Amino acid sequence: MSKIKLSSINPKPLIDGYLARFIHTGNMTFSFVDVTAGKTLPEHSHINEQVSIMLEGEFELTLNGEPIRFGPGEVIVIPSNAKHSGLAVTDCKLLDVFYPVREDYRALSEKK
């Protein structure tokens, strides 16, 4: 796999208002997420390190109890097992990168 057109990837619903297109490598998961304004992300954690890159819009992420607002061109690093939640302030486009691979997302991307 050397070249992928994002529009050719079928989006999968993560939760209400969060649609993702996934690319998995041997060690990482790339999740291109479209988020509807006003939709929340419940608090959760995972073993994966996560880097969230805001492509469009504004999002408020709460990381270990601290709210952080970020917009286009800004990046947040979420350590392994850190509790986090969020709220889409506007419609958003995010790129979330996970290491190691998110096996739950791999399974979701393989569902028809």
N, C-alpha and C positions, 0 to 999 in steps of 0.2 A: 504494500500500500504506500504509494508515494504522493499522490495528489487526490484530494477529496474536495468536492464541491458541497459546501454546507447545505445549500438548498436541496440537495439530493438525499439528505438524511431525514428520515421521518421523525418529527418531534414526538416526544413521549411526555405525558403529564407526570410531574413529580408529586405535586399536591395542587390544590385548587389555585389557579392563577399562575402556575409555574410550569412552563413547557421547555423541555431540554432536548438538544441534539447532542449525541455523544460520539466521541472518538476515543478509542482505547488503544494504547500501545502496550508493549510488554510490561511496562512499569508504571504508567500514568493513565489517568482518565482526564479528558478535556470535556467539560460540560458547557455548552453554549446555551444560556438560559434566557428566555423572554419572560418577563414578569409584569403582571398587570398592576397598575397603581392601586394602592390600598390593601394589597394582599400581604398577609403575614407569613412568616416562616417560623414554625414553632421551635422552641428551644430543643437542641439536640447536641450530640457530640459523636465523633467517630474516630477510629484509630488513624485515619488518613490525615496527613498534613494537607492544608488547603490554601491556595492562593486565589483570591477573588479580584478580578480586574473589571472595573466598570467601563463598559464601552459606550453606553448611552443611558441617560436618566440619573435619578438620585435614589439612594437606598440608605436606610439606617440599620446598621448591623449592631447588635448588642453582643459584645464579646466579653465573657467572664464578668457580666454585670455592668460593663461600661458601654454606653451608646456611642457609636462612631458613625457619622454621616459621611458618605463618599459619593463622588460623581465621576464624570468622564475623565479617563486618564489616571484615576487614582487606584491604588492597589492596597489590599489588606491581606496580611498573612495570618492564618489561623493555625495555631499549633495543634498537633495531635492531641485528641481527647479534650480539647477546650470546648466548654459549653458556649453555644452561640444561637442567636435567633435574629429575626429581622422584620423589616417593614419596607415595602416599596413605596417611597414617597411619590414617585411618578412612575409611568411605564418605564421599564428598564431592560437593558440588554447587558448581561454579565457573561464573562468567561471565568468559570471555576476550574482550576487545575488541581488534581488530587494525586498524591503519592503516598503509598502505592495505589495501584488500580482500585477503584471502587467496585468491588465484585457485585454489590447490589445493583449498581447502575449498569454494569455489563449484562446482568441477567435481564434487567428492564429493557435494555436496548435490543436484546435478542427476541423479546416477545413480539408476536405478530399482531 
